[in-house]
Amino acid sequence: MADFLGSRAQVLNDLKAELVGPKPLGKALNLSKTITFASKEEARGPWRDAATGEEILHDFRPLRRYGTAVLAPAGEEETLEDSLPEFGTVSDEVLEPLISDQLVEKRQSDISKIKQELDDDLDLSLANTRKQSTMGISVHCQLPDAAKIVVTASFGRYKPFQVDIAGKAVDPWWVRSPVSVRAVFSAKSLAPTGVRRMVYPDEVAVEGADGLEIAVRAYSRRIDGNHLITLTVTNRSSGRGDQTSLFQAEFSALVEGGGVFLPYPEERGRRDLDAEEQSIALLYRHHQTFALGHGCAANWAREPGESTTRVDAVCLPTFETPSITPVIRRENGTELAVGMKVLAAPERRDEAASQVEEIIRRYEQWITDRWGEVPDQHRPAAEAHLRQCEAALARMRRGWELICTDGQIATAFRLANQAMVDQQARSSVSPRETLLDGQGFISVEGDPPTGELPPGRGDWRPFQIAFFLAVVESIAFPQSDDRDNVELIFFPTGGGKTEAYLAVAAFAMFLRRLRDPGDVGTEVIMRYTLRLLTAQQFLRAAALICAMEQLRAGRSDLGSEPYTIGIWLGGATTPNRRDKAVEAWKDMAKEPAQAANKFLLLRCPWCAAKLGPTAEQMKARGRRIRHSVIPGYRYHRNPDRIALECPDNRCPFHRGLPLLVVDEDIYEKPPSMVIGTVDKFAMIPWRPLARALFGRDGSGRQVASPPGLIIQDEFHLISGPLGSMVGMYEAVVEDLCTDRRKAVPVKPKIIASTATIRRYAQQAKAVYGRDRVALFPPSGLTAEDSFFAVWARDERTKQLLPGRLYVGVHAPGLGSIQSVQVRTAAALLQSGGYLPDEQKDPWWTSLWFFNSLRELGNTLSLIQADIPDYLVGIRRREGIEQARFPRTTMELTSRRRNDEIPRAIDELATDFATGKAIDICLASNIIEVGVDIDRLSLMAVVGQPKTTSQYIQVTGRVGRRWQERPGLVVTLYGAAKPRDRSHYERFRSYHERLYAQVEPTSVTPFARPVLRRALRGALVAHVRTTGSVDLPSWPLPHDEADVAAGVLLARAELVDPEELDAVEREVTQALQEWDDWDRAKWEANPVTGDPLNGLMRYAGTAESSGKPSWPVPTSMRNVDAECRAAITDAFNTSGEVS
C-alpha cells in the first residue's frame, strides 16, 4: 500500500519551503572567490553554498521570495525621554540656575513616571503591521524561585554577493546564513515588583547576527499568585530592506528548574456557566490553551496533560485533529459489530441476541466505570451526562425486548435489516455503461450485480444499531413516553448517520404495512436543506426503496401496492407537471449535451445501469439524437408522461422503477417516502393537491395515515432566517402529520441529524415545538470517548492515529490574499507532481473553498494567468523540466445547472490513474454537505468561514478515508482581516477544541419580520390542505381559518410566549384582511391567477395598483424582492458624451 502519510508530510514540507523557506537545492557554489559565469546557461540554478549547504537566491531578492515568518527591522526608536530637554544642566557662566531645584526634581519625577508607563504598557503594534517586526506569545507560569524561562529563537538572514555573467554584473545574489538567540529569564527577575513590568533577560547569547539587533523581552504581571508573561522577539536593527530583515522566524520557550506553563486563564466575566457551557468545560478539560500568539501562532505538545514545560511561537502553524471512529474494539482487539444478515434471519435468532446483548452489556459496564471517574470540579455536568447515558441504555433495552416479544415488530425489524443489506450491496456497484445501437436497441455492458456485499459492508456499527434499538419503542407505539422526543443523531461527518436513519425509516414503513396492508400512502418525509445533498441522498434512499419493493413482492403480508419514493423539489430542479416533464424530455432528445436533465436519476439504483443520454448521444451536438430514445426515461403517450425504468431488460425494474420525480405523479399516488428540501414546503399554500402527502382526499378528509416519521438531515443548517421561516411552517406541517382519527391524537416522530450544533434543545423547541431532545450518542466524561465514538488510537502504543492536518497561512509580507493564493496553489500543484505515481491520487486534486462567489471569481482569473506564470518561475528557479499547470479546473457552485452537479461530483471522484483527474476545484458553500468522495484529501480554505460549523462541515469533505489517506487542509488568513488574524493567533486552541467552538444558533419563528413574511402563507397552507380541494378563497372559510389560527397561536404560546400578543394581533389582522378584501381567487399572479381579484401573490412580485394582496413566499429563503440595475443614458437629452 502506498505511504500516503509520508506523501502528506512531503506536500506540507513543499508548502513550507515555498512560503517560509529555506529550500536549499542544486549545485554547490564556492563563495570564497569571485563568482563569474561565462553565460546565462552556465549560471542557471538552483545553487547552494558549498561551505554551509545553505540556500542561494538568484532570481528573487529575499523579501520578494518570502512573505511568511519575516521580521522586518523596526529601526531606532526615539523614546519620550530622548525627546525632552535635559533639565538641571547649567553653564559654567551662569551663577544662578534658570530653573529651581524643586522644578527640576518634579520634572525628573514626571519623566520617571512616563518611562515607567512605557515599560508597563507593552506595545505589540509591531506584530500587527504589514512589515511585521515583532512576534510573541503570552503564557501563564508557575515559577518557583529556582525556575527560569529559556527562550531560544532561530532565524535566517540573507547577504548579497556580486555575480558576473558573460562579463557583466547582474543584480546581487543572496546567500542564507543562520541566526540564533538564546535568552534566559530568572524567576526572580520575572517577579513583578508592582502589578506588572517589562523585564530584560538575565543572559543573552546571539550567534550569526553580525550587526543585527534582536531584542528579547518579557512583560510580566501577577495573576492569582502566578505569572502572566508575554515573551516577545523584535528585530530592532537599523536600516531597511533585505539585509536587515530576519526570515524563517520562530522561537520556543522552555521552563527549567521545576516551573511549568499552566492553562491560560480565559476571561468570562462574572457570569456563571450555563448547563451547555458546563458540559463543554467537562468534555474538554484536558485540552487547555497554554499560550496565545501575537503576530504568530502558539503551539505545544499534542497531549500535554494539566501543564507543559515548552511552548513554541510558529508562523506556519499546524494541528492534527484526532480521527473519530465508530469502531469499538474488544480487549483482544476484535471489532464489536452486529451483522445485518444475522439480524435479518429468523433462524439466527440466538446469534443475533448474542451480538446485540453484548453491546448493551458493554455499554452498561462502560457507564458503571465512568461513574467511578466523575471529576469533583465538574460533578453536576458529569452526572447529567451519565444519567443521559443510562436513559439511552434503558431505551435500547426496551427496544430489544419489543423485538424479541412482539411478532410484528420483530418482522419489521428483520425486513428492515434485510433491506439495508440489499441497499448496501447495490449502492456499492460501479455504474454500468448503457449503449444504443444503430437500430435504437438498448444494451447494458456487463452482467447485473449479484447482490453480494463488498468487503467491509453489511455490519452495523455499534452506535447505528444502538440508535435503532433506542427509537424502536417510540416508532412502534405512539403512546410511548418518548414519542415526543426529537431524536438527534450527533456524529462527525462520515460516521454513518444516514444508514442509521434509513434503517429506522425502513422499519417504520414495513411496520405500517404489516399492521394494515391497505394503509398505503406517505409514511416518511425526509428533508434536506441543499439541493446537492438532496439529489445525492435520493439515490441512496432509492436503492433502499427498491430493496423494500423486492421484499414486498415476495410476501403476502405487505399489501399489493408497491413501495415507492418521490423526490419533491422546485421546478428548476425537477418537472413539477407532466407536460413540463415531456417538454424536458423533448429538449433532451433534441440537444442531449446542452439540455438540462431534470430527471436526476443517472443510474439504476438496483443494477447500476446508466440512465439518460448515452456517451455517444452526448456527442451529438447540434443535431437531434437518433430514434428519440433516452435510456431509462420512457416517453408514454395517451396520456403524455415520462416514466423511469431500468434500461437493462435483465433487471427486475426494467418495466418501471418505483421512483417518482414529477409532482403531479406524487400527488396522484403518494409515495411511501418523500425526499425533498425544506424550501418545497413553502409551496403548500400554492399546491392544494399536496394534501395527498398527508393522507387527505379531495374533501380534506383523512383517508390514510399521515406521515408518521419526519427526518431532518443537517439540522444545524435549520437556523437563522431559514430556521425561523421553517419554524413557522413547521407548526402547520406537524399538525397535518398528526392523526386525529383516534381518541388520542398521534403526532409524528421526529429524527434529526447533524455533525455540528450548539444549543440544540432550544433550536429543536423553536423549530418543532418539542420540549425534549434525546442526543445520541450521549456524551461521556471526555470528548475522546462516548463509548460509541472514540478517538482512534493505535491498539499497541495507544498513540493517536493520523487525523486531518490543518495548516494556517498568514503572510502579511506578501501584501494581498491573492498573492498568498497564487503561491499556495502553485506549491500544492507542483508538490503533487513531484510524488511517485502510486502516491499522487489523494494530493492531485485540490479542493478550494471560498466564502463568496466574488472571491471565487477572482481566483478563476488567477488560475488563468498568475498561477501559471508563477509555476514558470518555479520551474526556472528550481531547474525542473516541467511545471505542473492547472489544466483541468472545475467550478462547483450554485451557478451550475442542477443536472450538472451530479456529473461534476462523478468527475471529482475520477482517479489520477485514469489520466482525467481534476487539478483544482473551486467551490462555494454548496459543498458544505453531500460531497462524499473518499479520494479527496487536499483542501484550501480562503479566509476563515463565517461559522465554525461551516468550517467543520466544509473541511470534512477531505480525508474521509483517514485510515489510508488522511486529509490536509490549508487555511489562508487575510492579513487585513482582524477576525482572520485572531483565528490565526489562536490556531492551536481553536482547532484542538473545534467542536466546542461551534456558535449557538438562533431560531425565532414568531419574530415580527417572520410574522410579516410567513404567517399568512402558513394560514393559507393549513386552510387549503384541510378544506375541500375546490374550496373558494371567499367568503372567508371561518371554520378552517379558525383551526389554522389556533394551530399557530398554540405553537407561539409554546415556543415564544412573549410574542403571543403580537402573533394574535397579526392573525386577527390577517383574517380581517381576508374577510374584507372579498378576493374570489386564491392567486393574484398574472399568468395563473387574477391580479385584480386574487388573495395572494408570489413574494417579491409587484402588487396591483389599488388591489392589495398578500405576498406569500414560494421558498423558505428567497423572501426578498430582487431587481436588476441597468445603466442608462436616457437622462442625457443633449446627446453629448461626457
N, C-alpha and C positions, 0 to 999 in steps of 0.2 A: 504493500500500500504506500502511496506517495506520502511524503512527510509534509503535510500542509501546515503543521505548526511551525516547522522550520522555515517554510516559504513565507509564512506570515511575518516572522521575525525579519526576514530579508526585505520584504516590502516596507516594513517600518524603518529599517536601517537606511534604505534608499531614500525614504521620505525625509528622514532626519538629516541625511547627508546633503540633500538638496536645499532644505530650508535653513538648517543651522550650521552644518558643516562640522569639521572639515571632511574633505573627501580626497585624500592623497592617492593619486593614480599615476600610472605611466612610467616613463623612463626617468632614471636618476640624472640629476643635473648638478655638476660640481660648481658651487657658488664661490669657491675660494679664488677664482680667477675671473677675468673679464669674460662675459658671455657674448659670443658672436656666432651668428649663423650665416651660412652662405646664401640661403634662400628661405622664402616663406615655407616651402615644403619641409625643409630641414627643421624649421622652428615649430612645426605643428606639434601640439601636445597630445596628451597631457604630460606634465612633468612633476617631479617631486624632488625635494632636496636630497642630494646623495649622502650628505653627512647625517641628517636627522630623520629622513623619511617623511618630513612634513610637506604639506600641500603647497604647491606653487600656483598662483592665479595669473593667467596670461591673457585672458580675454576680457575679464571684467575687473575693475577695482573692487576692493572688499565690500564697500558699502553698497555697491550695486549688486554684488553677488549674494549677499546675505542680508536679511531684514528681521530675523528672529534671533533672540538671545544676544542682542547687541547693546552695549552700554556706550553711548556717545560721551565725549568729555563735557563736564559741566562748566569747566573754566574756573578762573579765580573768582571767588565770591567776595564782594565788598560788604563787610559787616557794618552794623549800625555804629559800633564803637569807632571804626576807622573813619566814618563819615562825619563825626562830631569833632569840634575843636578841642585841643588839648588844654584843659583848664589847669590853672595853678602854675603855669610857666611864665616866668618874668625875665626881663632883660637885665643885664648887669647894670645898665644905666638907669633903671627905674628904682627909685628908692622905696616907693610905697606900692604895694600890689594894686593892680587895676580892679581886681575882684577880691572881695573879702574872703578870709579863710572859711567862714561859715557857708558862703555860697559855693565855694569850691567843693567842700565836703558834701553839700546837698546834691550838687550836680554829679559828683563821682558816685554817690549813692544811687542816683537815678540811672546812671549808666550800668551799674551792677545789677539793678533790677531788670533793666531791659535785656541785658545779656542773659540773666537767669531765665527770663521768659522765652528767649530764643532757644535756650537749651531745653526748657520744659516742653515747648511746642514742637514736636517732631515734624519736619517738613518732608512729606512724601510726594510733593508735586513733581519731582524729577523722575518718579516712577510712572507717571501718568501722561507724559508728553510723547509726541511722535518720535523725537530723538531722545529716547529714554536714557537716563544716566544712573538711575538707582534701581536696585531690586532688593526686596526684603521679605522677611517672614515674621509673624508675631506668634509667640509661644507662651504657654503657661507652665512655669517651672516650680519645682520643689528643690531648693538648693540648700543642703547643709553647709556648714561653714567651710568644710574642706573641698566642696564641689567647685567645678569650673566648667565653663562652656567653651569649647574649641570650635572656631569657625574656620573651615577650610574651603577656599574659593579657587576655582580654576578658570582660565580664560585662554584665548588665543589672540595674538596680535600679529599684524601683517606689516612688514617692512618692504619698502620699494628697492629695486635694484635695476640698473640700466642694462638694456639688451640692444645689441646692434644686429640688424638683419640686412644682409646684402649691402653693408657699408653705411646704413642709415640708422640713426637712433629712433626707436619706437617708444610708444607710451610705456611707462615703467611696468615691470612685472613685480609681483608681490609674493613674498615667502612668509609662511606662518612660523611663529615660534611660541612655545607655551609660556604662560604666566601663571604663577600661583601665589596665593596669600594664605598665611596661617595666623590667626589672631586668637588670643586667649583672654577670656574674661573671668576673673575670680569671683566667687560668691560674695566676697567682701566688697569688691568694687561695684557689684551689681545691686547691693543692698541700698535702696534709696534712703537718703538722709531725711527727705521730706516725703511728699506724696509721690513725686516722680522726678527723673533727671536723666540727662544724656550721659553716657558712660563711654570712655575711651578704653581700648584694650590694654591689658597689663603687658602683654607681649605681642609683638608683630614681627613676622618674618615674611619677606617678599622675595620672590625669585623671578627673574626674566622681565621685570618691569622696565628697566633701562630708561629711567626718566619719567615714566608714567606715575601718577599719584593715585593710589587706590585707597580709599578711606573705608574702614570697617568700624561701625558704631553700634552701640546698644542703647536702647531707650527703655529704661526700667521704671516700673511703678508697682506698688503693692496692691494685692487683692486677696482678701481672706487669708492673710498670713503667708501667701506665696508670692512669686514674682510673675508679673505680666511683662514680657520683654519683646521688643521689636528689634530684630537684628537687620542691619542694612549694609549693603556694599555699594559704594558710589565711585564712579570714575571722576576724580577731581583733577584730572590732568589739564594742563593749559593747552590752548590751541583748539583747532577744529579739524575734522576730516578723518581720513582712513588711518593715518599713522597713530593717532591718539585715541582711537576707538578700541574697545575691547569686544571680542567676538566669542561665541560659544560660552557665554557666561553661565555659571552655575556655582552654587556653594552648598555646603552641608554644615549643620550644627550638631555637635556631639557633646552630651553631658558626661563628665567624668567625676569620679570621687563620690559616688553614691547619690547624685542628683538624678532626677527624672523629669521628662516632659509629661505633664498631665493633660487631660482633655481640656480643650479651650472653652472657657465659660461662654455660654450664649445668653444674650440679653433677652429676657422675656417680660421685663417689667414686673408689676406686682400681680398680674393676672394668674389665677390658678389654671392648671391644665384641665381641659375638658376630657371626657372619657376616651375619645379617639386619640387625643394627644398623649394621654397616659399609656394607651395601647402601643403607640409608636415608640414612646420612650422605653417601654419594656422590650419590644422586639429588637430595637437597635442599640441597646445599652452597651453592647460590646463593640460598637462601631462608632467611635467618637472622632471628633475633629481634633487633631493635635497641633495644627498650625494653619495660619491664614497667609496667603501670599499678597505681596504688594508689587505690582508690575511683573509678577511671575506667579507660578503656582507652587503649592507646597505638597510634599509627599513624605511618606513614612512607610514602615514595614506593612506587608499586606494584612497580617493578622497580629497586631501589636499587643492585644490584651488591654489591661486597665491603664498602662503607661508605656512609654517608649523612651529610648535614650538617644535616638537620632531622628532628625527631620532634614529634609532637603528642599532647596529652592531650585526649581527647574523651569525652563522656558518652553519645553515641549512635553507637557505632562502626559502621562498615560495611566490608565487604570483598567484592570481586567475584572469585569463584573463576574461573580460566580454563576455558573450554569445551574439552573434549577431543573431537577429531574423528577418525573413522577414515578421513576423506577425505584421500588423499595426492595432491599435485599435481606435475606435471612442471615443468620450468624455465619453460616457456611458459605456465603457468597452467592447462593442461588437466588433467582428473581422471584419475588412474590407476585403472582398474577393469577387471573381466573380465566379459563378458556371459554370463549363464546360458544364453541361447539359442545363443550361439556354442559353448559347451562341450557343449550337448546335441545339436548337429547334426554327424553324421559328415562331411558334405560341407564343413564349415567347419573342418576339422582344422588347416589351416595358420594360419588366423586365430586359432584357439584357442591354438595353440603360441606365436604371436607375443605374445599378451596375457599368457599365464602366464609365459613365459620373461622377459618384460620385468620383471615383478615380482621374479622370482628374481634377475635380473641387477642390478636396482637395489638390492635388499636386500643383495646381496653387496658392492656398491660402498659402500653406507652403512656396513657393518661395517668395511670397509677404512679408510674415512675416520675412523671412531671410534677405531681403533687408533692413529691419529696424534694423538688428543686425550686420551689417558689421563692423568689428573692424578696426579702423583707421590704426593701426600698420601693418595690413595685407590686406589693401584695394585692391591692384592690384590682389592678388591671390583670394580673396573673390569674387570680381566682375567677374573674369574669371570663377569661379565655378558656379556662379548663371546664367551667360549667357549660360553656357553649359546646365544647368537645363532648362532654357527657351527654348533652341533649342530642347531638348528631349521632352518637353511638346508640342511644335508645331508639332513635328513628330507624337506623339501619337494622336493628334487631327486629323491630315491629314489621318492617318491610319484608324481611326474610321469613318471618313467621307466617305472614299472609301468603307468601309464595308457596310455603310448604303445606298450608292448610286449606287454601281456597282454590278450588279447581279451575275456575275461570281466570283468576289472577295468575295462576301457575301456567296455564296455557298461553295467555297473552305474553307472559314473561319469556317463555321458551320461544314463541314465534318471533318476538322482538329480537332475541339473540340470534336466531337463525337468519333473520332479515339483515342484521348487521354483519354477520359472516359473509353473506352474499354481496352486500353492498361494498365491503372492503375488498373482496375478491374482484369485483367488476370495476371498481374505481382505480385499481392498480394497473389496469391493462393499458398498453400504449395504443394510441389511435391507429386504426387500420385504414389504409388508403382505399378510397372509392373511385372506380373507373367507369367511364361511359364510352361504349364503342360507337362505331360509325352508324349503327342501326338504332341507336338510342337505348340499347340494353345496358343495364347497370350490373356491375360485378364488384365484389369487395375482395381485396387481397388477403391471403392468409385464412386460416381456419378460425371460427368463432372461439372465444376463450372457453375453457372447460369449467371455470368457476373455482379452480384451485386457489387456495390462499397463498400469496407470496410469503417468503420468509419474513419473520418479524411482525406479521399481522395475525389477527384472529384471537388476540388475548386482550382482556380488559386490564387497563392499568388500575391499581387499587383505588385511586380517587374516582375513577369513572364508575366502577361497579358500586362503590360505596355511595356515591351520589344517587345512582339509580335506585338502590335499596332505600335510601333515606326519603325519597319522594313517592315511593310506591303507594303508601297508605293514602296520602293526600290526593293522589291522582285517582285512585280507585274508589275512594269514599268521600263524597262531597261534604259529609257531616264531620269529617276529621277536623280536629283542632288546628291542624297545620294547613288546612285548605287555603286560608287567607294569607299564609306566608308568601312573601316574594322570595323565591329560591334564587340566590345569587351565586353563580359559579365564578369564583375568583381564582384565576390561574394564569401564569405567564403565557405570553404568545407562543403558540406551537405546542402547548401541553396536552391538547386533546379535548378541549371543551366542546367542540362541535359534535364529536362522536357521542359524548355523554348526553347531550340534549336530544340528538337524533334518536337514540335508543329509547329515551323516555317518550318521545313523540310516537314512535312505532308502537310502544306498549299501549299508549292511550288510544290510538286508532284501532288496534286489534281488540282491546277490551270493549270498546263501544260496540263493535260488530258482534262480538261473542255474546254480549248481553242482549242485543237486539239487532239481528242481521238486517232488518229493514230500516234501521235508523241511519240512513245514508246522509251525506252532507259533509260540511266542513267541520273537522274536529280540531285541527291545529292551524293557528296563524303564526307564521314565523316571519319576523320583521328585522330589517337591517336599515342602516342609515345611509349607506352609499351604494350606488348602482353597481360599481365594480364588484363589491363584496356580494351583492345580491345575485348577480349573474354567475359568479363562481360557485356560490353555495347551491344555486339551483341545480347544477349538475350532480353534486354530491347527494342532495336530497332526492333528485330524480332517480338516482341509482337505488336508493332505499325504497322508493315507491314501486319501482319495477320489481324489486325483490319481494316486497309485500304482495304485489299482484300475482306473482308466480306462486306464492304460497297460498293465496286465496283460491286461485284456480284449481288447486289440488285438494281443496277441502269443501265440505258442505255446510260448515257452521259459520261461515263468514259472509253469507249472503251472495246474491248474484251480481250486484253492482261492483264494478272494478274499483280498486283503489287508484286514485288519480292525484296529480299535483298541478296546481296552476300558478303561474308567475304573474303578479299583479303590479304592473309598473306604469309609468307615464307613457303617453303616446309617442314621445321622442325615442323611446327605447323599444316598446312592443306595440303591435297594432291593437288599438282599443276596439275596433269594429271589424267585422268580417270583410266589408268592402275595402277597408284600409289594408287588411292582410292580403287580399287579392291584388290590390294596387302595388303593395310592396313586393309581392311575388313577381308580378309582371315587370317591375323596374329591374329586379334582379335578373330575370330572364333576358332582358334587353341589354343591360350593362352589368354583368356579374362582378366585374372588377371595381366599378365605381359605385354601384348601388349599395345602400345600407342594408345589412342583413338584420331584420327586426325579429327573426325567429329564435335568436340567441343560441339555440342548441346546435353545437358544431360536431357532436359525436353522439352515437347511440349510448345511453348510459348503461346498457346491458352488455353489448358485444363490442363496443368501441369503434364501430364502423363510422367513418366520417360522413357528416351531413353537410348539405349546402353545395354550392358550385364546386366542381372538381378542379384540380390544379390546371387541367387543360382548359376548362371553361374560363377560369380566371385570367387566362392569357388572351382571351378573345376580346381584346379592347376595341371598342368602336363598332362591334358587329354583334348581332343577336346570336345567342347560343343555339346550337343545332337541336332540333327535336323538342325544344321548350321543356326539357326535363331537368329538374333540380333535385338531385338525390336527397331523399329524406323529407322534402317538402312537396306533398302531392296536392295538385290543384284539382278539386272536385267541383263539378258543375251541377246546377239544378238541385239545390241552390249552390251558388258560388261560395266556396270556402276553401281554406287551406288546412290540411291535416299533417301532423308529424308522424312519420313512420320510419322504421329502420330500413335502409336500402339493401341489407343482406337478407335474402329470402330464407336463409337458414336460421335467422333469429326469431324467437317466439313473438317479437314485437314488430315483425315485418308488416303486418296488416294494421298497425296502429300503436303508437306509443301512448301510455297513459299520462300524457303531458298536455297542458293547455296554456297557450300564450296569448290568446285573443280574449279580451274582456267579455265579449258577448257569449263566447263559449263557456266562460267561467260562470257567468250569471245563469246560463241555461241549465248547466249541470254542475253545481258547486263541487269543487274537488275536495278530496279528503284533507289535503294540506294546501294552504295558500301561502306563498312566499312572496314578499314584496318589501318595498321601502315604507318607512313611516309616513313619507310625504303623500303616498297614494291615499291614505285615509282622509286627507283633506278633500278628496273628491266625493265623499259620501253624500254631502248635500246636493251635489250635481248629478249623482247617479243613483236614483231610487231603486234601480234593479239590483244594486249591490246588496239589498236586503237578503237575497238568496244565500249569501255567505253566512248569515246569522240565523238560517233556518226558517225564514219567514216567506210566506207566499204573497201573491199579488194583493191580498186584502190586508196584509200586515199581520196575519195570524201566525203563531208559532206552530209549524207543522213538522219540524225536525229539531233535534237538539242543537242548540247554538254551539259555537266552538268552545271546547272545554279546556283548551290549553293555549296560552299565548306565550311565545318565546321571543325574547328581545335580545339580539346579539349586540355586542359593543355598547353596553348600557352607559358607559361613561360619556358617549357622544350625545346622549339624550340630556343635554344640559344647555344652559344659556338660553338665548332666544328660541332655538329649536326645541329644547326641552320644555320651555314654557308653553309653546304652541301645542306640543304633543300632549302635555298635561291637561290642557283644556279639552281637547278632543277625546282624550282617554276616558274621561268621565262618561261620554256617550258610548264609546266602544265597549267599555266594561258592562254598561247597562244592557247593551244589545247582546252581549255574550252571556248574560245572566238568564238562566232558565227559570221562569216563574210558573211553570205548569204544576209544580209540586207545592206541598204545604210550606216548605222552607225553600226560598229561592237559592239556586245553586250558582255561585259565582265561578268564573273561570280560574283555573290555576295559572299562575304567572311564574315563568322562569326567565331569568336574565343572566347574561354572562359578560365578563369583562376581564381585562388583564391589568387595568389601572383605574382606581377610583378612590375618592375620599368622600366622607360623609354620605355613605350610600344609604343609610337609613332615612335621612332627611330627603334625599333625592327620590327614593322609592315612594315615600309618602306623598311628595309633591306630584309625582307623575302618576302613580297608581292608586293613591288614596288608601294605601295599606300601612298599618302601624307596625307590622312585624316583618323583619327581613332575616332570613337564615343564610348566613355566609357559609359557603362550602368551598374548600375545607376550612374549618375554623382555625384561627391562628393558635400556635403553641406559645412557648415562652421566649423563643428567639425567631428572628427572621429566617434562620437557617433550617428550621425543622418544624413542620406541622404534621409529621408522620406521613401524610400523603404527598407532600412536596418537600424535597430536601436539596441542599446544596450538593452538587456532585463532587465526590472525593474519591481518591484512589483507595481501593479496598485495603491495600497493604500499608501505604505510607500515611494515609489519611490526609494527604495534601489535596488542596482544591484542584480539580481538573480544569482544563482550559475553558475559558468563557469568552464573552465578547469583549474585545480590547478597544477601548476608547482612547483617542488621541486628540489633544487640544492644540490648535494652531492659532497663535496670536502674534501677528507680525506688524507692529506699528511702523517699523523701518521701511516697509515696502510701500507705504503710502495709502493704498486703497485695497479693499477686499477683492477687487478684480485682479490685481496683481498677485494676491495670495492664491486665488483660484487658478490662475494660469500656471503658477509654479507647482501647486499641489497636483493639479490634473496631469501636468507633464511628468512629474515624478512617479505618480501611480501608473500611468500608461507605460512609461519606459521600464519600470520595475517589473511589470507583468511580462514584458518582452524578454527580460534577462533570464527568467526562470526556465528550467527544463520543461519540455512539453508536457510531461506527466504531472507537473505541479501547477500548470498555468490556469486551469479552468476556474478555480474559486476567485482568482485575482484578475482575470481577464476582463470581466465586465464590472465596471464601477457604476454604482447607482448613486446619483446626485439628487439630494432633496433641497427644495427651495421653499421659503415661506411665502413667496408671492410669484405670480406669473411674470411680473416686471423683472425681477431678479433672474428668473429663468431665461427670459428673453435676452438679457444682457450676456448670459453665459453662452447662449447659442452663437452670438457674434464672436465670442472669444474662441469657441471651438473652430470656427471657420477661418480665423486669421491668427490671433495672438498665440494660441496654444501650439499650432503647427510651427509658427516662427520660433517659438521658444524651444521646441523639440529639435529644430535645426541647430540652434545654438548648443544644445546638449550634445548633439552628435559631433559637432566641431570641437567642443570643449573636452569631451571625454574620448575622442578618437574612435568612436564606434562606427561600424559600417552602415548601419541602417537604424534610423529612429522609428519608433512605432507611432504612426499618426492615427488620429481618431477617424477611421474610415467608415465605420458603421455606427451611427448615433441614432437615438430614439428619444422621442418626447412622449411621456406618459402623463397626460394632464386631462382636465375636463374639456379641453379644446378638441380632443379626439372624438370621433364618432363612436357611438355606443358599441356597434358591432366590431369596431377596430380594436377595442380594448382586450377582449379575449385572445385575439390573434397576437397582439403585442406581448401579452404575457407568455404565450407559447414561444415567441421569438426570444424573450428573455431567458426562457428555460433551455434554449439551444446550447449544447455543449461546445466547448472550444474545439474538440476533436473533429467536429463536423466542418470546421472552417467557416461557419456562418454566425459565430457568436457575436453579440453586440459588444461594442467597445465602451460606449458611455450611454447611459440612460438618464435623461433629465426628467425629474418627476416633481409633481406638486403633492398636496395632501391626499390625492386620490390613492396613493399607495399606503396610506396610514393603516388600512386594514384590507385584508383579502389577497395580498400578493404573497403567496406561499410557495416560493421557489427555492428548493434546497441548495442549488448550486451557487446562489449568490452569497458572497462573503465579504464584499468590499463596498463601503458606502462613504460618501462625503456629505456632510450637512452644512449648508451655507447659512451661517447665522443661527443663534440659539432659537429653536422653535418657540412659539408663543406660550405653550404649556408643557409641563413635564410629561403629562400624559401623552401628548402628541410625540414628544421626543422618544419616549419608550416605545410607542407603537411603531413609529417610523423606523427607528434603528433596529427594531425586532424583525425587520424584513431580511436582514442578513445574518449569517451564522446560525441558521436554524438547525443545521446538522452539526452541532458543535462538537460531537464526539469525534468527527472525522475532519471537518473543515471549519474551525472556529472563526467568528467574524472579526472584522477590523472596521471601526467607524472613526472617520477623521472629521472633527467638528471645527469649522473655520469661524473664528470670532472676529467681528468687526471692531477695529481699534477705536473707532469713533462712537461706538455704542456703549454707554455705561452699563447697561444690562448684560451685554456680552462680556464686557471686562469683568464684571462681578462673577459671572459663571466661570470664567477662565481662572480667576484668582482663587476660587473655591472649588476647583476642578475635582480634586480627590474627594472632598467632603460631599459634594453634590452627587457624584457617581457612585460612591460607596453606599449612600442611603437613597438611591434613586427612587424607589417606590414610596419612600417616606416623604419625598419632596413633591408628590402629586398635589396639585392645588385643589382645594374644595370646589365643588361645582355649585351652581345656583340655578334653581328652577322656581319660577314664580308664575304659575298658570293663571292667577287671578289678579295680577298687577294691572294697573289701568291701561297701559298700551296693549296688553294681551286681550283684555276685555273688549277694547275697541276693535281689534283686528279679528278676533276669533269667536267671540261669544255668539254672534248672530249665525255664523256658519254652523256652530255646534248645535244651536237650537233647531235650525232647519234640518240638519243631518238626522237628528232623532225623530223629528216630526215626519219627514218623508220616508224614513225606514219603517216606522211602526204604523203609519197610516196606510191607506189604500194606495196602490201604485198610481192611480189616476186622481188622487186627492188634489183638489184645486188649491191654489195659493190664497184665494179669497172666496168667501169670507174666512176670517181667521179661524182655523181649526182649534177651537178653545180646548177641547179635551186633550188632544195630542200635545198642544203647546204647553198646557199646564203641567203635564207629566214631564216634558222635556225641561221646563224651567225648574221643576222640583229636583230633577237629577243634578242639574248644575249647581243649584243652591245647596243641596246636601253635600256635594263634593267640596264646595267652597267652605262650608262650615267645618268640615273635617280637616281640610288642608290648610286653610288660612282664615281662621275666624275673624281676624282683624279687618279683612277686606269684605266680609259678608254684606255689610251695608252697601258698599259700592257695587257689589255684584247684584244685589236686589234692585238698586236704582237702575243699573244697566239693563237688567232683564225686563223691568217694568217699562222702561223707555222703548226697548226693542219691540215688545208686544204691542205697546201703544202705537208705534210707527206702523207695525204690520197691520193693525186693525184700521188705522186712519187713512193709510195710503190707497187702500182699495186696489191693490195690484192683482189683476186677473191672471197674470202669467208668472211662473216662477222665475224665468230668466229675463234679464234686461239686456242681454248681449245682442249685438246687431244681427248676427247670422242665425243663431239658434234660438233667439227669443225676441222680445218686443221691448226696445229701449224706452218706449213711452208708457208701457203698461207692465213692466216686469219688476219683481221684488228685489232681485239680487243680480249683480254683475261681477265679472271677474275682477278681483282686486288688482289695482294698478291701471285699469281702463277708465276712460272718461265717462262721466255721468251726463245723462241727457239734460239739456237746459230746462230747468223748471220742473223736472221729474226726478226727484231723489230716489236712489236705490241703494241697497246695501252692497258694499264691496266685500265679497266673500272670497277668501283665498282658495287657490287650487293646489297649493303646496304649503308645507309647514315652514318653509324658509324664505321663499321668494315672495315676500309680503309687501314689498315697497314698489311703488311705481318707478319705471325706468324711462329715460328719454335719451335720444341721441343728439349730440350737439353737432351743428354744422356751421362752417364759416361762410358768410355771405358778404357780397359787396353791394347788396340791394340798396343800402343807405347812400351809396356813392352816386348821387344823381348827376354829378358834373362829368362823370366818365374819366376823371383824372386818376392817374396811377401815383400813389404816394410811395 
